[in-house]
């Protein structure tokens, strides 16, 4: 890799690390991070493919409450570097995806360290606040953000000192049953992310939407945009109808029946 | 109160909104988003409190514990700006009131941000981009990045302005069903699209052969009778279009049998298994590593 590429990769890694905590611009999402690394190393297309596959796995990874999700930033950056160094092009994607998983776990520990180190920084900000010194608060906020950037930039820089031939040899030495098996595993791992999200959202009310969505998806002519539009339309219809039903039910009750509104559809019809 | 009122201009509010992008930068285990919160408010506090001791007091009261969804912090910031503005102009708004609004809003708002942004918008845009990217299409990542940031920035700016204009009244507005509507819409649409993603992208292929049936003559293309000429190829393709098989034996794998029930059934069952394991408090990382092992072992013994 040329010196310029190395510097640019470290910069991309820095941004990914920052975003890993900020969660605003989404530079840390594999789709974006892998693409940027591909762009600066001249191996755009294989890295875009890697980003797409990793993104599918990482769709449901989000830090909510006590649930700690694997770290997408380190996984995306490091596995893209491995892919580039390995020099196998799109063929190496399956192996890189599998490599990304242990890296995502390693990234988790780095995140925990960084979040602990932020405690003394905040105490310095307290001191600055007591003095009314806004400049100092700004300064420490920037320091804290940079620390998060270094969390990914340092491992990324270290990885690029591994000679490309070593990575290449390791990748090529892997027997095909192992790489094929890992690719198959990668296809199944996607389910974990979806399961995490479904567990968070599922309620008795929304399961029918899940069933319809699953069946509709078997119509292979429909693109994801079409499915999204269909889902949104159904959700609106459901919400409007249930509101009307609630209003109608209320009126019915006022009408002197004294019941719980009875059949909501009946009440809507009566209102007309 | 004889002095003229200090007011925050649109430029001040834009500057606060931009800084709130970095609200999680100093996220820490002690008081979470407090540092970033204070950092975001600085342009406003500087303008509202020109006297040093007032400013120090304002900065200190915004270093208190704060944590919500990073984008849903925007409406809270808006309300806080309105309150601080009133206070700087002499209205009797005390520390307790400001702290109360912050704490009162952050909990319910975090409950909206997670399902809407992390579980609906990001999976949908991510899957849209990823499905293009997997075939090597550069439009995928660009589409994801651009759409996400437009939605995010529009949301943050609009809700901050909304909070600023509504002031402390916002708590009534929000509890009046709007929040509930947005959350329930997101969860319905989210579940719909998630199911589609499970069907399309969770891939398991069982390779064991269930049956091999010799097809009768005329049900497959008899390649010996096809000559490698233009007309010969044309004939072969015509036969293929008419539904003739490519080889004289029909191989049915376990996967074909499952797909004839409904395509994607195996992936659906796998997803349910993962949900169950997660509910049993099995760590997602353990499940992920386990699935890789299953993939490798299954491939070696010829099951997958």
Interface residues (C-beta under 8 A of the other chain):
Chain A: X18 X21 X22 X23 X24 X25 X26 X29 X31 X32 X35 X44 X45 X46 X48 X49 X51 X52 X53 X55 X56 X57 X58 X59 X60 X62 X64 X69 X70 X90 X98 X101 X102 X104 X105 X115 X116 X118 X119 X121 X122 X125 X126 X128 X129 X130 X131 X132 X134 X137 X138 X140 X141 X142 X144 X145 X148 X177 X178 X180 X181 X182 X183 X184 X185 X186 X187 X188 X189 X190 X191 X192 X194 X195 X196 X197 X198 X199 X200 X201 X202 X203 X205 X206 X207 X209 X210 X211 X212 X213 X214 X215 X216 X217 X218 X224 X225 X227 X228 X230 X231 X232 X234 X235 X236 X238 X239
Chain B: X21 X22 X23 X24 X25 X26 X27 X28 X29 X30 X31 X34 X35 X36 X38 X39 X42 X45 X46 X52 X53 X55 X56 X59 X60 X62 X63 X70 X71 X114 X115 X118 X119 X122 X123 X124 X126 X127 X128 X129 X130 X131 X132 X133 X134 X135 X136 X137 X138 X140 X141 X144 X145 X148 X149 X152 X181 X184 X185 X187 X188 X189 X190 X191 X192 X193 X194 X195 X196 X197 X198 X199 X200 X201 X202 X203 X204 X205 X262 X263 X264 X267 X268 X270 X271 X272 X273 X274 X275 X277 X278 X279 X284 X285 X287 X288 X289 X291 X292 X293 X294 X295 X296 X297 X298 X299 X300 X304
